[in-house]
Amino acid sequence: FYWYQQAAQNGKTYGMYSLGYCYQYAVGTTKDNEKAFYWYQKAAEARNMDGMNNLIRCYRKGIGTKKNWKEAWRWSKKVAEITVESE
């Protein structure tokens, strides 16, 4: 958990995503869905695909935020656009 924090604070997107995961599933810390959502969102904004996918799941299921299908759809479109760009 400590090293993921260090990585996230240094702008590493995998660290951001991993912190979200740790908070969501209480790995090395206490469970906190709001913090999980925050870190997934930071990772997603930095174009981390795992972060984007988990952010979509948060919006669909209301994890750490209110359910929001419009935002889930918007992020799904971003994932598709990035996937097409990389091909």
N, CA, C and O of each residue as an XYZ file, in Angstrom:
348
protein
N       0.830     -1.192      0.000
C       0.000      0.000      0.000
C       0.872      1.253      0.000
O       0.621      2.200     -0.746
N       1.886      1.245      0.835
C       2.785      2.401      0.932
C       3.410      2.727     -0.431
O       3.458      3.890     -0.832
N       3.877      1.717     -1.125
C       4.550      1.959     -2.406
C       3.575      2.416     -3.483
O       3.941      3.197     -4.361
N       2.350      1.941     -3.421
C       1.337      2.444     -4.347
C       1.066      3.925     -4.073
O       0.879      4.710     -5.004
N       1.045      4.301     -2.797
C       0.867      5.713     -2.451
C       2.009      6.552     -3.026
O       1.787      7.617     -3.603
N       3.212      6.061     -2.858
C       4.371      6.790     -3.368
C       4.292      6.938     -4.893
O       4.539      8.014     -5.438
N       3.951      5.854     -5.558
C       3.848      5.880     -7.022
C       2.758      6.849     -7.473
O       2.964      7.627     -8.405
N       1.605      6.805     -6.817
C       0.495      7.698     -7.179
C       0.877      9.154     -6.975
O       0.565     10.002     -7.810
N       1.549      9.448     -5.874
C       1.956     10.817     -5.591
C       3.003     11.313     -6.591
O       3.177     12.518     -6.773
N       3.691     10.379     -7.231
C       4.677     10.730     -8.258
C       4.095     10.661     -9.672
O       4.833     10.670    -10.658
N       2.760     10.592     -9.758
C       2.092     10.658    -11.053
C       2.015      9.358    -11.819
O       1.661      9.365    -12.998
N       2.333      8.247    -11.193
C       2.283      6.948    -11.867
C       0.839      6.435    -11.863
O       0.236      6.238    -10.808
N       0.305      6.228    -13.059
C      -1.114      5.864    -13.166
C      -1.408      4.483    -12.580
O      -2.491      4.264    -12.038
N      -0.457      3.548    -12.681
C      -0.706      2.228    -12.092
C      -0.812      2.343    -10.566
O      -1.592      1.623     -9.942
N      -0.040      3.234     -9.977
C      -0.146      3.462     -8.535
C      -1.505      4.030     -8.161
O      -2.080      3.659     -7.138
N      -2.018      4.934     -8.994
C      -3.344      5.516     -8.747
C      -4.417      4.436     -8.798
O      -5.244      4.314     -7.895
N      -4.384      3.653     -9.879
C      -5.354      2.561    -10.016
C      -5.236      1.597     -8.836
O      -6.245      1.187     -8.262
N      -4.009      1.238     -8.479
C      -3.790      0.256     -7.411
C      -4.261      0.767     -6.061
O      -4.772     -0.008     -5.253
N      -4.099      2.058     -5.803
C      -4.630      2.621     -4.561
C      -6.147      2.495     -4.526
O      -6.726      2.153     -3.495
N      -6.785      2.771     -5.657
C      -8.231      2.590     -5.730
C      -8.628      1.171     -5.387
O      -9.570      0.941     -4.629
N      -7.905      0.225     -5.950
C      -8.178     -1.195     -5.689
C      -7.985     -1.512     -4.209
O      -8.815     -2.187     -3.600
N      -6.895     -1.025     -3.638
C      -6.617     -1.279     -2.216
C      -7.734     -0.731     -1.335
O      -8.175     -1.395     -0.397
N      -8.189      0.476     -1.636
C      -9.282      1.054     -0.842
C     -10.590      0.306     -1.059
O     -11.350      0.118     -0.109
N     -10.866     -0.117     -2.258
C     -12.124     -0.809     -2.519
C     -12.181     -2.169     -1.831
O     -13.227     -2.570     -1.320
N     -11.054     -2.875     -1.819
C     -11.043     -4.247     -1.295
C     -10.278     -4.389      0.016
O      -9.981     -5.511      0.428
N      -9.952     -3.283      0.683
C      -9.284     -3.284      1.985
C      -7.979     -4.078      1.960
O      -7.751     -4.945      2.804
N      -7.133     -3.773      0.988
C      -5.826     -4.417      0.875
C      -4.784     -3.471      1.468
O      -4.431     -2.468      0.848
N      -4.299     -3.783      2.650
C      -3.294     -2.959      3.307
C      -3.839     -1.698      3.946
O      -3.073     -0.880      4.455
N      -5.140     -1.529      3.927
C      -5.795     -0.342      4.486
C      -7.247     -0.685      4.788
O      -7.695     -1.799      4.516
N      -7.971      0.256      5.341
C      -9.389      0.020      5.584
C     -10.181      0.276      4.305
O      -9.768      1.054      3.446
N     -11.316     -0.389      4.199
C     -12.182     -0.228      3.035
C     -12.761      1.182      3.023
O     -13.280      1.659      4.032
N     -12.669      1.840      1.875
C     -13.197      3.189      1.725
C     -13.553      3.396      0.254
O     -12.693      3.725     -0.564
N     -14.824      3.200     -0.067
C     -15.258      3.281     -1.462
C     -15.134      4.680     -2.049
O     -14.920      4.824     -3.252
N     -15.263      5.710     -1.225
C     -15.110      7.070     -1.748
C     -13.661      7.315     -2.185
O     -13.417      7.918     -3.231
N     -12.705      6.847     -1.382
C     -11.303      6.984     -1.773
C     -10.986      6.111     -2.980
O     -10.194      6.500     -3.838
N     -11.600      4.935     -3.051
C     -11.412      4.067     -4.219
C     -11.876      4.800     -5.472
O     -11.164      4.834     -6.476
N     -13.059      5.379     -5.413
C     -13.587      6.128     -6.548
C     -12.649      7.270     -6.928
O     -12.363      7.477     -8.107
N     -12.177      8.001     -5.941
C     -11.272      9.122     -6.194
C     -10.039      8.664     -6.967
O      -9.663      9.290     -7.959
N      -9.409      7.578     -6.523
C      -8.179      7.129     -7.172
C      -8.443      6.503     -8.538
O      -7.631      6.647     -9.452
N      -9.567      5.811     -8.683
C      -9.920      5.309    -10.015
C     -10.124      6.475    -10.973
O      -9.711      6.421    -12.131
N     -10.762      7.524    -10.481
C     -11.012      8.689    -11.324
C      -9.697      9.356    -11.737
O      -9.532      9.727    -12.899
N      -8.762      9.509    -10.794
C      -7.457     10.088    -11.111
C      -6.739      9.242    -12.164
O      -6.168      9.779    -13.112
N      -6.769      7.934    -11.996
C      -6.121      7.043    -12.958
C      -6.796      7.133    -14.320
O      -6.124      7.160    -15.350
N      -8.115      7.179    -14.324
C      -8.860      7.267    -15.582
C      -8.550      8.563    -16.312
O      -8.359      8.566    -17.528
N      -8.501      9.658    -15.576
C      -8.191     10.944    -16.198
C      -6.793     10.961    -16.795
O      -6.514     11.733    -17.712
N      -5.909     10.102    -16.273
C      -4.552      9.983    -16.803
C      -4.458      8.885    -17.868
O      -3.361      8.478    -18.253
N      -5.616      8.412    -18.340
C      -5.729      7.435    -19.428
C      -5.246      6.028    -19.060
O      -4.775      5.288    -19.924
N      -5.359      5.661    -17.791
C      -5.047      4.304    -17.368
C      -6.292      3.445    -17.612
O      -7.352      3.712    -17.045
N      -6.165      2.423    -18.451
C      -7.326      1.629    -18.860
C      -7.954      0.884    -17.687
O      -9.179      0.796    -17.609
N      -7.149      0.347    -16.774
C      -7.717     -0.334    -15.601
C      -8.505      0.656    -14.747
O      -9.586      0.342    -14.248
N      -7.952      1.848    -14.590
C      -8.661      2.884    -13.852
C      -9.975      3.250    -14.517
O     -10.990      3.433    -13.844
N      -9.955      3.357    -15.848
C     -11.183      3.682    -16.590
C     -12.236      2.594    -16.401
O     -13.403      2.887    -16.140
N     -11.821      1.351    -16.533
C     -12.787      0.255    -16.396
C     -13.378      0.197    -14.997
O     -14.576     -0.042    -14.842
N     -12.552      0.412    -13.976
C     -13.093      0.390    -12.619
C     -13.944      1.618    -12.334
O     -14.911      1.536    -11.576
N     -13.601      2.752    -12.928
C     -14.431      3.943    -12.777
C     -15.813      3.698    -13.394
O     -16.832      4.077    -12.816
N     -15.837      3.073    -14.551
C     -17.115      2.727    -15.190
C     -17.938      1.848    -14.257
O     -19.135      2.073    -14.080
N     -17.297      0.847    -13.663
C     -17.993     -0.051    -12.734
C     -18.531      0.734    -11.533
O     -19.647      0.482    -11.078
N     -17.748      1.677    -11.023
C     -18.215      2.497     -9.896
C     -19.478      3.269    -10.263
O     -20.437      3.311     -9.492
N     -19.468      3.878    -11.446
C     -20.652      4.618    -11.884
C     -21.843      3.687    -12.102
O     -22.974      4.051    -11.779
N     -21.610      2.506    -12.639
C     -22.714      1.571    -12.896
C     -23.322      1.024    -11.606
O     -24.536      0.844    -11.516
N     -22.477      0.759    -10.610
C     -22.949      0.104     -9.391
C     -23.098      1.038     -8.197
O     -23.595      0.628     -7.148
N     -22.677      2.278     -8.345
C     -22.779      3.223     -7.239
C     -21.736      2.964     -6.159
O     -22.042      3.039     -4.969
N     -20.519      2.663     -6.564
C     -19.440      2.404     -5.616
C     -18.670      3.698     -5.379
O     -17.959      4.175     -6.263
N     -18.815      4.259     -4.192
C     -18.115      5.496     -3.850
C     -18.718      6.748     -4.459
O     -18.203      7.848     -4.258
N     -19.791      6.593     -5.193
C     -20.495      7.692     -5.843
C     -21.927      7.245     -6.110
O     -22.270      6.084     -5.887
N     -22.744      8.144     -6.578
C     -24.102      7.757     -6.972
C     -24.055      7.056     -8.323
O     -23.184      7.334     -9.147
N     -24.989      6.152     -8.541
C     -25.086      5.519     -9.854
C     -25.307      6.607    -10.902
O     -26.104      7.527    -10.719
N     -24.578      6.470    -12.000
C     -24.685      7.481    -13.044
C     -24.380      6.809    -14.385
O     -23.225      6.702    -14.796
N     -25.439      6.362    -15.052
C     -25.273      5.652    -16.315
C     -24.720      6.558    -17.412
O     -24.011      6.094    -18.304
N     -25.039      7.836    -17.347
C     -24.534      8.769    -18.353
C     -23.005      8.859    -18.277
O     -22.331      8.830    -19.307
N     -22.464      8.967    -17.072
C     -21.007      9.012    -16.906
C     -20.372      7.671    -17.264
O     -19.296      7.631    -17.860
N     -21.030      6.586    -16.904
C     -20.509      5.260    -17.261
C     -20.409      5.143    -18.782
O     -19.418      4.632    -19.305
N     -21.420      5.609    -19.477
C     -21.420      5.562    -20.941
C     -20.329      6.467    -21.512
O     -19.630      6.079    -22.448
N     -20.181      7.667    -20.957
C     -19.170      8.609    -21.430
C     -17.763      8.008    -21.296
O     -16.949      8.135    -22.211
N     -17.476      7.366    -20.178
C     -16.170      6.748    -19.983
C     -16.010      5.519    -20.862
O     -14.905      5.230    -21.320
N     -17.087      4.794    -21.103
C     -17.017      3.635    -22.010
C     -16.630      4.087    -23.412
O     -15.843      3.426    -24.090
N     -17.181      5.206    -23.841
C     -16.822      5.748    -25.151
C     -15.351      6.142    -25.199
O     -14.685      5.933    -26.214
N     -14.837      6.713    -24.102
C     -13.417      7.089    -24.060
C     -12.533      5.849    -24.182
O     -11.528      5.868    -24.893
N     -12.902      4.781    -23.495
C     -12.135      3.530    -23.585
C     -12.114      3.048    -25.030
O     -11.070      2.647    -25.544
N     -13.272      3.091    -25.680
C     -13.345      2.634    -27.080
C     -12.483      3.526    -27.978
O     -11.776      3.022    -28.851
N     -12.534      4.822    -27.776
C     -11.734      5.741    -28.599
C     -10.249      5.496    -28.414
O      -9.505      5.489    -29.394
N      -9.800      5.295    -27.193
C      -8.388      5.036    -26.938
C      -7.965      3.705    -27.545
O      -6.862      3.581    -28.078
N      -8.843      2.713    -27.464
C      -8.545      1.412    -28.041
C      -8.372      1.523    -29.542
O      -7.449      0.931    -30.102
N      -9.239      2.269    -30.202
C      -9.165      2.452    -31.648
C      -7.883      3.232    -31.999
O      -7.215      2.915    -32.983
N      -7.548      4.233    -31.207
C      -6.329      5.019    -31.455
C      -5.077      4.145    -31.431
O      -4.140      4.361    -32.200
N      -5.076      3.171    -30.552
C      -3.860      2.365    -30.362
C      -3.732      1.238    -31.390
O      -2.706      0.560    -31.436
N      -4.738      1.039    -32.194
C      -4.677     -0.039    -33.193
C      -4.000      0.404    -34.467
O      -3.870     -0.385    -35.404
